[in-house]
Amino acid sequence: MALLEENTAYLKEFAADGLDLTLVRAVEFAHVFPSEAEAASFAEAAAGEGIDIDVLEPEDEVDPWEVAVTIELVPTPEAISEIEARLEALAQSFNGESDGWGLYDDE
């Protein structure tokens, strides 16, 4: 399934659960990396105005390093897909990969 179709389906599920998708929401994009250095380099490269970044140390030494990129936006399939694709390409340049996204209900 294409990224846009997949994200459209996820957002339809959120809407069916009663989440108002016309409001600005915090959308967290997760990424995993094999080392702290690669995670830190990605975090530095992804930094920007209106972007919150958390580098999460692995709980177990066999687990990857995680970087959560949180962006406030009105969650449309197009907006999420564009950001997800851009961050995925950036993560790959640091030997990382996308690990999905989540939407947080602040209500």
N, C-alpha and C positions, 0 to 999 in steps of 0.2 A: 504494500500500500504506500502511495506517495505521502510525503511528509504533510502536505497541506490537507489531504483527505484524512489522514490519521489525526491531525490536530483538530480538524472540524468535528470528527466523531467524538473526541474527548470533550470538547467544549459543549457539544450537544448533551453529553451525559451530565456535565456540571449544571447546565441550564435545566435539565429535567429534574435534577435534585433541588431546584429552587434557587440557585445562585444567580444573582443579577449580573449579567455580563456586560451591561452598559456602563458600569462604574469602573473607575481606575482601581486596579488591584495589584498586589505584589505577586509577580510571577518569578519563581525560582528555577533557574536552569542549572542542572547538576552536571559536573564533568569529573572524570577520574583520570589519574596520572600515576605512572609507576614510581615517581620519586618526588621528594619535597621540592627539589630544585625546579623540576618541570612544572609542578603545580604553582610555585611562586612566580615563575616566569610568565605563565599563562595569566595568573591573577594580575600581574603588573600590566601586561599587554591589554587585558580586557577592561581595565579601570577607566572610568570616565564619569562625567557629571551625571548624577541621577542613578548611578549604578552602585549597588552594595555588594561587596565581595567578601566571602568567608572562605579561608583555607582551613580544611578540617583534617587534623592528623588522624591516621588510621588507628582503629581500636586494637587491631591485631597486626603484627608485622607482615603477614601475608596479604593484608587488604591494601587496596590502592589509596593514594592521597585523593581527597575530594576537594573540589572548588565549587562553591555555590555562588552563582551570579544572580542577584535579585534586581529586577527592574520593575518599576511601577508603570503600568500601562492599562489601557482598555483592552482586555483580552479578546482579540479577533484571531481567527485562524491565520490570516495573512500576516499580522504583526508577529505572532508567536513563531510562525514558520520561518519568517525572514530572520528574526533574531537567533532562533535555534540553528539555522543553517550557517549563519555568520560565525556564531560561537563555536560550532562544531569544526568548521574549517580552521579557526584559530587554535582550538584545542589540539587538532591533529598536527599542527606545526610544532607543538611541544610534546609530541608522543602521547597525547591524551585522546579522550573520546567523550562524546556526549553520553549522559546517563539519564536522560529524560528531563521533564519539567513538572512543576507543581504549581497550583494556584491556591492562594490562601484567602480565606474568607475572614475579613476583619470585623464583620458585623457582630 
